[in-house]
């Protein structure tokens, strides 16, 4: 893991595809204003990187610094080595939204169970896309993907840093076309231009997403059950037969949605399972980019 930032603009102060339409908006027409993301209900600090390996690398540095002003955002104009869970590679078209958000993770009564962080972020991303582009039926694919018509439009990576920090890494394909994706995954990804014929401005997206996510997290702190009420209508798995891979074993059954504590409900021939962590992608289909497959995948 590395951070290869070539330029940094910190701002601090005390958010089956349709036939592609060729009217793609150039990335140059997508200006970013980090200062506009600061203020009550939004960010306390924000950094914009011209180029980086992964925004998560810089976010981890911020999370490790006890003096950092939170919540803090790290946005990259170009991300060279975006990653998903367990080190899997994350493909994005050039100029798409790549952001990591560092927030305080402590709250009365202790932190929510691990699944809650990914679920909350997934709900916020899906709701934001739907609100800005009603023609895009974004859904949450447990635990950390946003899909449209079975294709991945956005990815989420959530990490805890100590007991007081949580990092949300978010990548949304706001530009480009799946036709330019590597052959191995071109049929499994989606972009907004492919779906609606145009890009979605990163500034507009962030100004809607960040307050929504922070408000949702605050709501979860007060009432954990409120998250499930918003997650259930967005879940693309409920009622479907699925196969989940856990520690090298595959378990097949019908998805019963989420349990009250956020675990995935899987009704198998052997009985009901409550799943905290697992993958819906078969190990052989995980995309590692140019790297070799991880030994513990």
Phi and psi in degrees as a GROMACS rama.xvg file:
@    title "Ramachandran Plot"
@    xaxis  label "Phi"
@    yaxis  label "Psi"
@TYPE xy
-154.746  164.161  UNK-2
-125.704  115.449  UNK-3
-113.357  50.3911  UNK-4
-68.0183  128.931  UNK-5
-101.962  -14.5633  UNK-6
-155.671  141.365  UNK-7
-138.65  129.493  UNK-8
-119.509  82.7827  UNK-9
-75.3294  139.858  UNK-10
-132.167  123.441  UNK-11
-130.697  154.474  UNK-12
-161.741  135.375  UNK-13
-64.6982  150.613  UNK-17
-64.2022  168.211  UNK-18
-63.9747  127.057  UNK-19
-58.9635  141.75  UNK-20
-105.074  130.116  UNK-21
-77.1735  4.05739  UNK-22
-85.3123  64.6395  UNK-23
-80.2462  130.558  UNK-24
-77.3455  128.729  UNK-25
-63.7022  147.289  UNK-26
-63.3082  -27.3283  UNK-27
-64.155  -19.2842  UNK-28
-93.1228  20.2881  UNK-29
-124.438  69.2239  UNK-30
-68.8669  150.689  UNK-31
-116.482  140.362  UNK-32
-128.323  88.7836  UNK-33
-56.2071  -33.2087  UNK-34
-62.6306  -29.7352  UNK-35
-72.7529  -10.4529  UNK-36
-93.7081  1.50053  UNK-37
-97.0993  149.608  UNK-38
132.592  177.051  UNK-39
-56.4343  133.875  UNK-40
80.0152  -0.483154  UNK-41
-129.331  -129.658  UNK-42
-99.8756  153.099  UNK-43
-94.6088  -21.814  UNK-44
-154.475  154.263  UNK-45
-153.178  139.6  UNK-46
-122.704  140.573  UNK-47
-117.301  123.088  UNK-48
-107.093  132.113  UNK-49
-66.4993  -39.985  UNK-50
-153.569  140.885  UNK-51
-155.96  160.93  UNK-52
-65.9248  -56.7705  UNK-53
-151.935  137.753  UNK-54
-62.9536  -23.1817  UNK-55
-64.5193  -32.1387  UNK-56
-63.641  -47.4469  UNK-57
-67.3025  -37.6203  UNK-58
-62.2789  -36.8744  UNK-59
-64.3598  -37.7488  UNK-60
-63.2523  -42.6697  UNK-61
-64.2305  -43.2754  UNK-62
-63.5202  -31.1073  UNK-63
-78.6487  -12.9797  UNK-64
-93.6927  111.713  UNK-65
-65.7815  -14.8186  UNK-66
-92.2098  -2.56008  UNK-67
-62.7861  140.531  UNK-68
-85.387  124.205  UNK-69
-119.811  152.158  UNK-70
-72.6545  147.883  UNK-71
-126.718  142  UNK-72
-115.02  147.294  UNK-73
-127.255  117.272  UNK-74
-116.5  137.044  UNK-75
-117.025  133.257  UNK-76
-71.1982  -31.6888  UNK-77
-142.896  122.15  UNK-78
-111.238  121.518  UNK-79
-89.924  -25.0332  UNK-80
-140.948  54.8159  UNK-81
-64.4267  143.335  UNK-82
-133.764  152.277  UNK-83
-107.649  -156.04  UNK-84
-65.86  144.496  UNK-85
57.7454  25.5208  UNK-86
84.3876  2.03438  UNK-87
-60.4275  150.217  UNK-88
-80.5446  149.34  UNK-89
-122.529  115.023  UNK-90
-86.342  139.084  UNK-91
-143.155  143.312  UNK-92
-66.9299  152.318  UNK-93
-57.9762  136.971  UNK-94
85.6179  -1.88464  UNK-95
-74.2819  163.669  UNK-96
-70.6465  122.601  UNK-97
-130.433  115.229  UNK-98
-145.33  145.018  UNK-99
-123.24  137.844  UNK-100
-119.784  129.762  UNK-101
-106.941  123.228  UNK-102
-129.42  160.288  UNK-103
-71.5484  133.478  UNK-104
-102.904  -0.931088  UNK-105
-88.265  148.499  UNK-106
-164.77  160.283  UNK-107
-56.0541  137.379  UNK-108
87.285  3.1743  UNK-109
90.0186  167.504  UNK-110
-74.1205  153.088  UNK-111
-62.1881  162.573  UNK-112
-59.6534  153.45  UNK-113
-45.9054  -42.4877  UNK-114
-60.2101  -25.4024  UNK-115
-61.9007  -34.4411  UNK-116
-63.5937  -49.3836  UNK-117
-65.3785  -40.8378  UNK-118
-62.5274  -44.2551  UNK-119
-62.0092  -43.1697  UNK-120
-67.1839  -40.451  UNK-121
-60.7079  -42.6805  UNK-122
-62.3515  -45.5643  UNK-123
-61.5737  -42.9811  UNK-124
-66.2494  -47.8423  UNK-125
-62.8003  -44.2114  UNK-126
-63.4979  -39.181  UNK-127
-65.2069  -45.8315  UNK-128
-60.5394  -44.4028  UNK-129
-62.754  -38.1597  UNK-130
-70.3712  -35.7887  UNK-131
-84.1999  -32.1167  UNK-132
-132.685  82.583  UNK-133
-58.1349  -20.9525  UNK-134
-78.4264  -5.21357  UNK-135
-105.486  105.127  UNK-136
-81.6045  66.9694  UNK-137
-63.9053  134.768  UNK-138
-128.362  159.36  UNK-139
-96.5909  126.238  UNK-140
-106.026  106.755  UNK-141
-51.3078  138.778  UNK-142
-97.5112  -13.7961  UNK-143
-148.087  26.6393  UNK-144
-120.843  152.673  UNK-145
-113.81  124.251  UNK-146
-119.985  155.179  UNK-147
-134.451  120.767  UNK-148
52.7634  39.6158  UNK-149
80.7863  3.57234  UNK-150
-113.065  144.281  UNK-151
-78.7647  119.629  UNK-152
-100.829  -30.0078  UNK-153
-148.562  151.233  UNK-154
-125.417  150.768  UNK-155
-132.026  135.607  UNK-156
-128.784  124.149  UNK-157
-119.203  129.77  UNK-158
-131.278  147.292  UNK-159
-100.208  144.373  UNK-160
-125.862  99.9824  UNK-161
68.8788  -155.624  UNK-162
-98.5454  -5.60994  UNK-163
-121.164  6.14149  UNK-164
-137.082  141.126  UNK-165
-130.638  137.072  UNK-166
-114.844  126.836  UNK-167
-108.507  113.776  UNK-168
-97.2746  126.907  UNK-169
-130.789  126.317  UNK-170
-124.499  124.637  UNK-171
-125.52  130.162  UNK-172
-78.6382  79.6365  UNK-173
-84.4339  -12.3634  UNK-174
-131.656  177.88  UNK-175
72.4868  -165.284  UNK-176
-144.015  146.445  UNK-177
-61.4511  -20.2597  UNK-178
-63.3684  -21.4346  UNK-179
-94.9148  0.804631  UNK-180
-74.9118  157.883  UNK-181
-54.3706  145.155  UNK-182
-53.9886  -36.7904  UNK-183
-62.5995  -24.9917  UNK-184
-124.292  0.230324  UNK-185
-57.8386  -31.3611  UNK-186
-84.6502  -0.375405  UNK-187
-116.125  0.252952  UNK-188
-120.529  161.31  UNK-189
-136.616  156.344  UNK-190
-130.088  156.795  UNK-191
-63.968  -40.2843  UNK-192
-60.0081  -35.1193  UNK-193
-64.7894  -34.738  UNK-194
-82.7146  -40.5795  UNK-195
-126.664  -0.168614  UNK-196
84.8996  7.47713  UNK-197
-156.171  160.728  UNK-198
-80.457  166.017  UNK-199
-115.522  123.77  UNK-200
-59.1381  133.405  UNK-201
-64.2457  -38.2657  UNK-202
-62.518  -46.9316  UNK-203
-60.7535  -41.3653  UNK-204
-65.5231  -46.0454  UNK-205
-65.8824  -39.5423  UNK-206
-65.1516  -25.333  UNK-207
-90.4942  -37.4302  UNK-208
-73.7201  -47.3228  UNK-209
-61.1545  -51.1021  UNK-210
-61.007  -37.1481  UNK-211
-62.4017  -45.3331  UNK-212
-64.3222  -46.3477  UNK-213
-63.8295  -39.2469  UNK-214
-65.9563  -38.3875  UNK-215
-65.7665  -42.9125  UNK-216
-61.6388  -40.6997  UNK-217
-64.7228  -38.8412  UNK-218
-64.394  -38.7135  UNK-219
-65.4628  -35.7038  UNK-220
-61.5335  -39.5746  UNK-221
-80.1054  -38.4195  UNK-222
-146.85  92.7042  UNK-223
-54.8039  -30.9868  UNK-224
-67.7569  -19.2824  UNK-225
-65.5456  -27.3239  UNK-226
-64.7809  -43.6486  UNK-227
-65.2681  -33.6918  UNK-228
-61.9638  -32.5067  UNK-229
-89.5735  -26.345  UNK-230
-75.2399  -42.2205  UNK-231
-54.7495  -46.315  UNK-232
-70.2624  -10.1621  UNK-233
-100.544  -8.00558  UNK-234
-73.9963  125.59  UNK-235
-90.0198  -1.03259  UNK-236
-102.811  -23.1964  UNK-237
-56.8364  126.833  UNK-238
87.2787  -7.44121  UNK-239
-94.2796  150.916  UNK-240
-78.0556  126.741  UNK-241
-134.801  164.075  UNK-242
-126.57  123.991  UNK-243
-116.083  138.8  UNK-244
-105.609  121.006  UNK-245
-131.691  117.379  UNK-246
50.7551  44.5852  UNK-247
83.3506  -0.61785  UNK-248
-116.79  143.253  UNK-249
-101.306  135.333  UNK-250
-124.351  127.358  UNK-251
-115.03  141.254  UNK-252
178.882  -175.491  UNK-253
-94.0795  131.941  UNK-254
-74.5723  126.354  UNK-255
-101.404  19.5873  UNK-256
84.8084  -144.867  UNK-257
-113.737  142.991  UNK-258
-75.6868  164.824  UNK-259
-56.7421  -25.7202  UNK-260
-92.6036  6.77966  UNK-261
94.6888  -3.71648  UNK-262
-76.0524  150.81  UNK-263
-77.6027  133.912  UNK-264
-94.8483  125.417  UNK-265
-128.709  115.57  UNK-266
-93.7348  105.34  UNK-267
-103.801  172.343  UNK-268
-62.5329  -25.6542  UNK-269
-90.4933  -3.958  UNK-270
128.88  -177.476  UNK-271
-82.7026  134.709  UNK-272
-114.22  143.909  UNK-273
-115.176  112.886  UNK-274
-102.804  123.922  UNK-275
-86.8295  -42.5105  UNK-276
-148.138  140.266  UNK-277
177.602  -178.415  UNK-278
-130.425  137.459  UNK-279
-88.7262  -6.55083  UNK-280
-96.2813  124.099  UNK-281
-56.762  142.194  UNK-282
-51.7304  -36.3265  UNK-283
-72.3905  -15.2175  UNK-284
-99.2079  -4.34381  UNK-285
-67.2697  133.914  UNK-286
-97.6806  119.93  UNK-287
-103.174  10.8663  UNK-288
65.4095  -134.446  UNK-289
-87.157  0.531268  UNK-290
-92.8964  161.483  UNK-291
-73.5991  156.656  UNK-292
-60.6543  137.622  UNK-293
-66.1857  138.614  UNK-294
-65.4347  -26.6534  UNK-295
-103.009  14.7197  UNK-296
